[in-house]
Amino acid sequence: MRICRYLFTALICTCCTTALIAQDSTLIGVPLKWDIQKCIEYAKRNNIQINSLRLNQKISEQEYLLARASRLPDLSATGSQNFGHSGSGGSTGRSGFTASGSYGLSSSVTLFNGNFINNNIAQKNLSQQSANLSVIQQENDITLQITQAYLTILLDKETITYNNDVVTTSQAQLKQYQQKYDVGSIARKDLVQLQAQVATDQYNLVTAKNNERQDKLTLKQLLLLPTDATFDIIKPDTIAPINTNTPLHDAEQIALKNRPEIKNGQLGVDIAQYDVAKAQAGYKPFLSAGASLGAGYTTGNGDYFSQLNRNFEQQIGVNLTIPIFTKRAVKTQVEEAKINVDQAKLNFTNTKITLSQEVERAYINVQNAQGQYDAAQQEFKYNQESYRIANEQLKVGVANLVEFLQQKNLYIQAQQSYIQSKYNALLSLKIYDFYKGIPIKL
């Protein structure tokens, strides 16, 4: 009665190892009852991996601003102050202290560098976009994880409801059989058989409640909620899988056009191509302009300010560097950048293939799950009616207890199959719709 329980549990364990780091202390002791939208929104705000990617996003933004600033001239100031002492053996024949200083401003600006600056700015802009898409990718991943966990809890709750009904009916039957046994109309063997069945039904109910507690804990840890927070989910009034019957080809094209991993893959190729252009700038001349202002003084050579005025110097000039032989350094950088472009293209192709396969798998899962749900629905309907008839026959004493228990077991099995197939079909549909860009809603 689980929705891929073991696979999902393994996935959640990796997400919960850092739970204590991000727990919101304001939620401690507060009873929480959230619907799926609230769970998804909270996870998007507090998930460790998502927030880590948001920090990377901020770093990319700063790198983009730095790249744009490289077009501007720089400006720096320098200053030095020196003190000296000379003995009587000096040129003046007298001992004493001397002081000297120099001060200056300098600035330089790149005029031409093989279009490196423009290419770097464009590349950093793409890197910033890629960082944004990485956040969306991680948000998509956590959305699917939460959806699976949420539906598992809904399955548990519905299982508990059905098991409660079974236990109530079994206890009523046991009470009736106890009365018959007390007056000697049935054998003790029949009473014991029914007592054993009631115990089995109660065990199944306890197991279902334990599963719900465990699955709520799993979702709670996935959300990184505080350990002391009381958490539960809101059960929708009605829930049923409705197949939209979107053809596989249409769903695949929508995913390949809109999914963030595809856009990120294309950006990866574009970013790598800019690395080639930046490396090729090493073949071209580098031209820069510079200017400086400076002045200085030395004691014993006149008034301080008059010295600064006499020694005030101004310079302006250009600097040209032409690469002639770089010992293959530039060529190696260019060739490595081209190899990285080929690798980025392979990664992009692999991303598209992987996404197409995921969409196809989701489509097949929908078909399989829907078929199982339809069959399980019919099986449950007929076994439910057979169980009702057997229960009535048992009440009036025209049914054999062994045959009744066999029919009851068939009913319970059909019930379990129906509930599980229902939520498997619903999960498959939600995943398939999500690839088509339809938000998760219940």
Secondary structure, DSSP 4 states (H G I P E B T S, - for coil): --SSHHHHHHHHHHHHTTHHHH--GGGTT-EEEE-HHHHHHHHHHH-HHHHHHHHHHHHHHHHHHHHHHTTSPEEEEEEEEEEEEE-TTSTTSS-EEEEEEEEEEEEEEEEESTTHHHHHHHHHHHHHHHHHHHHHHHHHHHHHHHHHHHHHHHHHHHHHHHHHHHHHHHHHHHHHHHHHHHTTSS-HHHHHHHHHHHHHHHHHHHHHHHHHHHHHHHHHHHTT--TT-EEEEPPPS----------HHHHHHHHHHH-HHHHHHHHHHHHHHHHHHHHHGGGS-EEEEEEEEEEEEETTSS-HHHHHHHT-EEEEEEEEE-----TTHHHHHHHHHHHHHHHHHHHHHHHHHHHHHHHHHHHHHHHHHHHHHHHHHHHHHHHHHHHHHHHHHHHHT-S-HHHHHHHHHHHHHHHHHHHHHHHHHHHHHHHHHHHTTPPP--
